[in-house]
């Protein structure tokens, strides 16, 4: 897949690289698991349903009759929103871009990050409790015409996965 990017925008380069992680890990034999994404999406839908319920209660029931149900739903809303915030903003979960398993049912989690003006793609791979950190310059993933080429990223990830596989044997 060839995606064009502004070579001077670290954010845009990171976004294109993140969007192609599924394809890169797929070529390495990993299938993406959407459980984590589905969980966050479900929490978001619950907050929307609670908000809609509050709106209906306000319109259909008098204030005196709706006071305690409103308080209860507000408490549920803030608890759900707090859990959602933890899964989207805390440092443990914020940078998760890929979760997948291979044919041997080995789980891999990929976290990626960049600093604001540094054109280096930082990658952290988690294999169970083991963590491996590596990085690659964006210029190795993009050509002079700003087309994305995942080959170098695939090689870096393949080497890190092989290191862990050799260590486990």
N, C-alpha and C positions, 0 to 999 in steps of 0.2 A: 504494500500500500504506500503510495507516494503522497505525502502531505507537504504543502508548502508552508513555511513559517518565516516570520521576521527574524533574521539571525541576530538582531540586537535586542530582542525581547526574551529575557530568561523565562518569564512566565509563560509565554506562548510556546517556547521550545519545550518546557517541562510538560505543558498540557498535551502537546502532540506525542511526546514520548510516553506519558501516562496512558493515553488513549490506545496506544499500540502494544501495551504490556501483555494483553490477553493473547494477541497474535504471536508475540515473541515466546511467551511461555507455552503456548500451544505447539509451537515448532519444537519445543524441548520435551514434549510429552505430558504436559500438565493441562488439566481441564479446570476451568474456572468454576468456583463455587460462589453462588450468589446469596448464600444464607445470611451473611453479615449485611449486605445491601438490602435484602428483603426485610430483615429485622428493623433497620433504620427507617425504611419506607413504611413499615407497619406502624411504628411509633408515630411517624408523621401523620398517617391517616387517622390514628386514634385521637391525636390532638385536634385534627379538623372535625372529627365526629363530636368530640366533647364541646368544641366551640359552637357547632351547629345546634347541639342539644341545649346549650345555654341560651342561644338566640330564640329557639322555640319556646323554652320555658318562660323567658321574658315576655314573649308576645302572647302566649296562651294562658298563663296562670298569673293571678294577682301577686303583688309583691309579698304580702304577708304569707301566702301559701307557698311561695316559691323560695323563701329565704334559705331554709335548710338544704333543699336539693341543690340550690345554686352554690352554697358553700361547699357541699360535698363534691360537686362536679369541678369547682375551681381547684380544690385540693388535688383531685385526680389529674387535672390538667397540668398543674405545676409539677407534680411528681413525674408525669410522663414527659413533660418538656425538659425537666432536669436530667432524666435518663437519656433522652435524645441528645441533649447538649453534651453530656459526657462522651457519648459515642461519636459525636461529630467534631468536638473541639479539644478534648483532652489529648495530651501528647502521646498517650499509649495507642490511641485509635485514629487520630487525625490523619496521619499520612499513609494509612493502609490503602494501597491501590490495587492489589491483586491477592486473592486467596484461592488456592487451588490444590488439587491432588493429582498424583500420577497413577499409572496402572497398578503400582504396588501399594496404593492407598497411603502414600506418604504425603503429608500436608506441607505446603510451603506458603508463607505469607511474605509479600513484598511491600516494603514501605519506601517511599521515595520523598526526597526533599531537595530544595535548592536554597541558597542564600540569595538575597535580593539582587546583587550585581555580579555574582560569581557564576560564570557559565559552566558549572560543573554539576552533573546529575548524581546526587548521592543516593545510594541504594543500600537498603538493609534487608537481608533475607533471613527469615526465621524458619528454622526446621525444628519444630517442637520447641524445646528450651534453648537450642543452640542458635546463636545469631552470628551472621557474617556481614561485615560492612565493606562496601567497595564504592568506587565512583568512576565515572567516565565523562570526558569532556563532550559537550554538545556538538562541537565541531567534528567529532568522530562519528556522529550519528546523522549529521546533515551535510549535504554537499554544498558547493559554492553557489548553486542556484536555489538553495534553501529547500531542497527535497529531502524528506526523511528516508533514511536507509537503515533498517533495523539490524543489519548483519553484525556490526561491531557490538551493539548492545547484546545481541544473542550470544556472541562469543564470550563476552565478559560474564554474563549470567551462567553460561554453560561451564566455564572454568570454576566459578564459585560453587556450583552444584556438584561438580566432580570432586572438588576438594572435600566437601562434606561427605560424599559417598565413599571416598577412599578412607577417610577418618573413621567411618562407621564399620568398615570391614576389618 
